[in-house]
Structure formats: C-alpha cells, structure tokens
Amino acid sequence: MRIFLFLILSLSVWGCSTVEVTKEVIKVTNTVTDQVKKSISNDEAELETKIYTKAIEEEIEIIEESKEEEENIVESQQKLVEINFIGKTEIEIINLFGEAELKRTDGAIYTLRYDSVNCRLFLFFNQEIKNKRVEYFELRNTKAKLLNSKELLEGCYRELNFTN
C-alpha cells in the first residue's frame, strides 16, 4: 500500500509540474506572438507611409506640371492679345471698359474681373504701389480653365466688347 501511495503522490507532483511548465510555455508563446504582430504592423505602417509619400510626390509633380502649363498658356495669351493691359492704371481700365463686375483685395493683390457669357478677364494689380498698374492678366472660361487658342481669345474679346 505504501508503494501505491508513493506512486499516486509522485504522479500528482509530476503532473503539477507539467501544468506549470505548460503555463510558462503559453506565456512565452503569447509574448513572442505579440512581438511578431507588432513588427508586422510596423512593417505595414512603414509600407503604408511609403505608399502615401509616393502618392503625395506624384500629386506634387502633377501640380507643378499643371502650373508650368498654365504659365505657358498665360504667356501665350499675353502674346496673342489684341489689347495689352500690362502697365495700365485702374482708372485707364475703367475709362476703357467701364466698371468691373468684381473688385477684390487679397493681401497685396488687387483684382478686377470682367465677365461675359463664356469667359472672364482677370486684371491683377500690386496693392502696395501708390500708382497701381496692371502687372498680370489672364483670360479664363466660366469653368476657370485658361483660354489657350487664338480663336477662344478672339471670341472672348468680342463678348467683352474689347475689339478695336
């Protein structure tokens, strides 16, 4: 009987130690799993950041290209115009074309806008100069796209009654 009690007691001690070892193994496994998940999520975050950065760079490039294209269109507009507005004062402009549909001051920039059915003429002045003169102008359609052909410019001039 003593042997029988000894065996039961030893089995229960060995069984308990196995449970303790199993608990420790589970803790270690959970810790390792958490660390792996964190490293994977960090990698995903880095990848997402790289994708986002690349998208921003592409958008900046597109914006720069469109700005450059608009600058070229404005330059060609100013070469094709029948009336050169640059250097004229606000009083001269009003005497020639009448009151503008819109007058706006935005910081150091003063803007006059003349409207027609299909186009808009924007005249830009430097507000900080005593004798304000047109320093920049552009013609756009009603959807704010720059007019880029001679035919469109001539049509706009006819609509605005600026033809000589």
Protein Blocks (a to p, Z undefined) as FASTA:
>chain_A
ZZmmmmmmmmmmmmmmmmmmmmmmmmmmmmmmmmmmmmmmmmmmmmmmmmmmmmmmmmmm
mmmmmmmmmmmmmmmmmmmpmbdfehpafklmmmmnopafbdcdehjaccdddddfkbcc
dddddfkbmbacdfbdcdddfkopacfbfklmmmmmmmnopaZZ
